[in-house]
Every structure is written in C-alpha cells, then in structure tokens.
Amino acid sequence: MNLLQAELMRLAGRRFVQVMTVLLIGACVIAVLSTVAGSHTPTDAEIQQATRDAATQYADMQRYYETCRAEQRFEGECTRPDPADYRMESQLVGVFVFANEITDLFYFVAVFLALFGFLVGASFIGAEMTSGGLTNLLLWRPQRPVVLGAKLLTVVVSVFVLSALVIVAYLGAFWGVAEVGGFAGDLSGEFWPGLLALVGRAVLFVLGCTVIGFSIAAIGRHTAAALGTIAAYAVLWEVGLRIVLDTVDAVRLDRWMLSTYIAAFLDGSVDFYDGSANCTLYADCSSTYTVMWGEGALVLGLLTVVLAAAAFVLTQRRDMS
C-alpha cells in the first residue's frame, strides 16, 4: 500500500481525530443556532426607525466636531465623523447583520480550527512515538525523513481540506441566516476583499499551528510535550515575562509576545499604546505603535520552519528503539 494512503487511513481511524472533528462541527452548529435564536428579519418600521436613529447620531457627531474646531482645540481632539460608521444596520436591535458581525464570528471558528490542527498534529505523531508504532513502521520503511514527511504531509493536507470545508459551510450558514432571518448589511467597498484576506490568513495560521503541534510532539516524542510546551510558554513568557517587563518599564513590551504577532497576522494589524516612562536617548518612546500582519507572518513563519527542521533533524539522529 502507498505510504500516504496508509497514513491517511491511520489518521482517519484515530478515535481522537474523530472526537475532535465531531466537537469542531458541533461548535460551529451551536454558533449558528444561537445566532438564529437571537435574530429576526427586520420589519419596514424597524428599518425606518434605524435609519432615523443613524441620521440623528451622525448629525450630533457632526455638530460636536464643528464645535470642537470652533473652540480651536488640539487637532487630535477633533475627529470628523465618518458616515460609514453611522449606517442604518448598526441601529437594528435583535437582528443579525452579516456585514457587521461575520468577522468576529469567523475569529471563533479560526481559533477553534487552529486548536484542532495543533492537537491533531501533535497526537498523530506523539501517540505513535509513545506506543512504538513509529518504530514498527520504520522496520517496513526505514527512511526516517520520508516517513516523518509523509505523516506531516498527511496531517497538513487533511487539516487543510477539513478547514476549507468547515469555513465554506460556516460562512454559507451565516449568509443563509442573514437572508432568511437577519440582514445582509453593506457589502460594498472592501468588505469582500477584506473577508477573503482574513480567510486566507486564517487558513495559513491553522496549517502553521498543525505543523507546530506536530513538530513539538516529534521533538519531545510525546503528545504531552506539545501541550506542556504551550502551557509553559503561556505561563512563563506571556504572563511571567510580561509582569517583569512591565515592572522595569520596558519599552514596547508587546513586541516580545508571540500573541502580538498572532493577533496582527489574523487581524491585519494591531495598534498598541506604550505608556512606559523609561525613555532614553536610544529608546523609541512614541506613545502608540502598530504591528502589521507581515511582521506576524515573518515571526510565525520562522517559528514554524525552525521547529519543523528541528523535528526532522532530531528524528534522524536519535535512537528510535
């Protein structure tokens, strides 16, 4: 039997993968059903009232802006209102508006898929190393890089296919909710390009998490190694180091956190406020700074490549008996 086919059958037959798939689908169904339960099709009267409320709010903010400018305040204190921020659909109550809410709802499924990929990738290689299944497989196919590469390729492609199906079904379900029991909203301008870009970045993030989980488990020779590494990083670095850096008034401490680059990569960009008073001749002490998705892609990409390379090198050199 072909090695990739054998690995695919082995992956599909794992009970953990089956349970995680059911949980993933169940979470998506619950998210859709809860939205259906809390939404309704707006009546003509509701739309007319929402239109008036939006126009009133915009007029109020325009008057505030004109008053602010007349008083000659600082430039940053007077912000001209954007009509796009005062659309009618933002005033609808108890109505699911696809254009306004789908991005936040998509983050939910993206994070769940990333967790799914990480756990499935880690368990696929970790369980076989622990049980001795990988050692037995190497007796049949002694090329370690080929075997490990086949396992990694199998789990990455499988997670990609499942993620694509889930995302299409998830977005399609919410579009159906908006058409039947909600409101589509303003889908013009950058909405669709922005949503498609978010979907693309989310899929790459899910695949990266899959490779990272697989690689850490391969390095530690156990599924628990991946879980322990993530837990230790979260406690010691994201929490512990953040406290230490905040204590010493470090400049731009968020740049040292992996979560910063994850958020920037998924969201496109993330703005931070730096309230540090530790300003020296060589420190950049501007109060705000932005981390772009490109920086997130670079950091996450390097981390993924380094861990994957380490997994292959250590698997090739270590004693597998």
C-alpha positions, 0 to 999 in steps of 0.5 A: 500500500502507498505510504500516504494512503496508509497514513491517511487511513491511520489518521482517519481511524484515530478515535481522537481525530474523530472526537475532535472533528465531531466537537469542531462541527458541533461548535460551529452548529451551536454558533449558528443556532444561537445566532438564529435564536437571537435574530429576526428579519427586520420589519419596514418600521424597524428599518425606518426607525434605524435609519432615523436613529443613524441620521440623528447620531451622525448629525450630533457627531457632526455638530460636536466636531464643528464645535470642537474646531470652533473652540480651536482645540488640539487637532487630535481632539477633533475627529470628523465623523465618518458616515460609514460608521453611522449606517442604518444596520448598526441601529437594528436591535435583535437582528443579525447583520452579516456585514457587521458581525461575520468577522468576529464570528469567523475569529471563533471558528479560526481559533477553534480550527487552529486548536484542532490542527495543533492537537491533531498534529501533535497526537498523530505523531506523539501517540505513535512515538509513545506506543512504538508504532513509529518504530514498527513502521520504520522496520517496513520503511526505514527512511526516517525523513520520508516517513516523518514527511509523509505523516506531516504531509498527511496531517497538513493536507487533511487539516487543510481540506477539513478547514476549507470545508468547515469555513465554506459551510460556516460562512454559507450558514451565516449568509443563509441566516442573514437572508432568511432571518437577519440582514445582509448589511453593506457589502460594498467597498472592501468588505469582500476583499477584506473577508477573503484576506482574513480567510486566507490568513486564517487558513495559513495560521491553522496549517502553521499551528498543525505543523507546530503541534506536530513538530513539538510532539516529534521533538519531545516524542510525546503528545504531552510535550506539545501541550506542556510546551504551550502551557509553559510558554503561556505561563512563563513568557506571556504572563511571567515575562510580561509582569517583569517587563512591565515592572522595569518599564520596558519599552514596547513590551508587546513586541516580545509576545508571540500573541502580538504577532498572532493577533496582527497576522489574523487581524491585519494589524494591531495598534498598541499604546506604550505608556512606559516612562523609561525613555532614553536617548536610544529608546523609541518612546512614541506613545502608540505603535502598530504591528502589521500582519507581515511582521506576524507572518515573518515571526510565525513563519520562522517559528514554524520552519525552525521547529519543523527542521528541528523535528526532522533533524532530531528524528534522524539522529536519535535512537528510535528503539 
